[in-house]
Amino acid sequence: MSSEIDSSTLLSRASQLIDLARKAGADAADAVVVRSRSQSVSVRLGKVEGTESSESDDFSLRVFIGQRVASVSANPGFDLQALAERAVAMAKVSPEDPFACLADEASLSRAYPDLQLLDTTEVSSEMLREAALAAEAAALAVKGVTNSSGAGASAGMGGLVLVTSHGFEGSYMASRFGHSVSVIAGEGTGMERDYDFDSRLYYAELDDPAEIGRRAGERVVKRVNPRQVPTGKDVTVIFDPRVARGFVGHIAGAINGAAVARKSSFLRDKMGQQILKSGLSITDDPLIVRGPSSRPFDGEGVSGERLVMIEDGILKHWFLSTSTARELGLETNGRGVRGGTAVSPSSTNLALEPGDISPEDLIRSVGNGFYVTELIGHGVNMITGEYSRGATGFWIENGELTFPVSEVTIASNLKEMFMRLTPANDIDRKFGVAAPTFAIEGMTLAGR
């Protein structure tokens, strides 16, 4: 798959589309091309199960007539004039939206840094096949592993071409490579499944496939013969980094400006107030060189900057796009993301900053408690903060991980959980949402 993709032709077509929309009667417009190139190979039990390859450039045009807005999408090869005229015709009959607009011209990025997001390494289907096979073989070699759910390897790139009627033109591409494997231990009704994976912007930085397979095998073997534990109302729960990242995602959702504007966030009235323990911070930085979710500008042409979203436990910012910011009486902070034809706010490289204690010492400090490695279900109410999810993991006894646990539920309220969170120091920033191991005191555990 070629990684040298010239964006000049797409920029030219997007500019033409803007001009045609203005001639058709639009007051303002922007044109976007979402770019995607990918290939992947999946294997199971030593045989290739599937090979996929895809390539697309999806065009979107958004036009504004007064307070009316409409968006249309098309694949390459469409008729520019017909698309522009259709978008304008749709806008003329659309209901008014007092908050829909392009980003203010003053906030547009005029120069942006090279964040080194694109690795031009050529990865063949044969290389992907060998990586997937190596990961699976290493996992199956672990004593106690009885079967494979499959392994995979992928390579791809994606990016954005954006042109606006008030002068912005920009494009960028980012690469992505990945290895993964899922295996089974045990027999019959006692079977357990687990997995491991790695994903990076640069191919040379990927973990060795055999190491990924070994970790997956060791993880699943430890889960065999799980038990239930008694129900308890004041249990300290430690979140493995794999599930900790998802929990930080709940925080991100609660401080998303769109949720605040819809009044669907339990933190909507908490700006400037303490929502985490003192000393804890959550950062968001779109400009990290080789960052997994970095971008030189957002979906509206605005460059974001590093923000401390929560500083010393105090809520400082919402994630904002232009329209969401206007609805809240604020200004965008460059967090607009294209989703189809819509723009909505989202995080970039989000991190719950680490503490000072090692995960081993954090576990020892708990004494008795529950170490969670997997969460099940979607029992999170973002309006009230109520939290209740099925969980599996390991029981902590006398400061040590002992036997595997399954078929239990952990519950609390996110407001209380935030204030009882203690992070360890083992953060891994290779993910777009990064979090260390952390403990939350005072949770309810429903078991037998």
Secondary structure, 3 states (H helix, E strand, C coil): CCCCCCCHHHHHHHHHHHHHHHHCCCCEEEEEEEEEEEEEEEEECCEEEEEEEEEEEEEEEEEEECCEEEEEEECCCCCHHHHHHHHHHHHHCCCECCCCCCCCHHHECCCCCCCCCCCCCCCCHHHHHHHHHHHHHHHHCCCCEEEEEEEEEEEEEEEEEEEECCCCEEEEEEEEEEEEEEEEECCHHHCEEEEEEEEECCHHHCCCHHHHHHHHHHHHHHCCCCECCCCEEEEEEEECHHHHHHHHHHHHHHCEHHHHHCCCCCCCCCCCCECCCCCCCEEECCCCCCCCCCCCCCCCCECCCCEEEEECCEECCCECCHHHHHHCCCCCCCCEEEECCEEEECCCCEEECCCCECHHHHHHHHCCEEEEEEEECCCECCCCCEEEEEEEEEEEECCEEEEEEEEEEEEEEHHHHHHCEEEECCCCCCCCEECCCEEEEEEEEECC
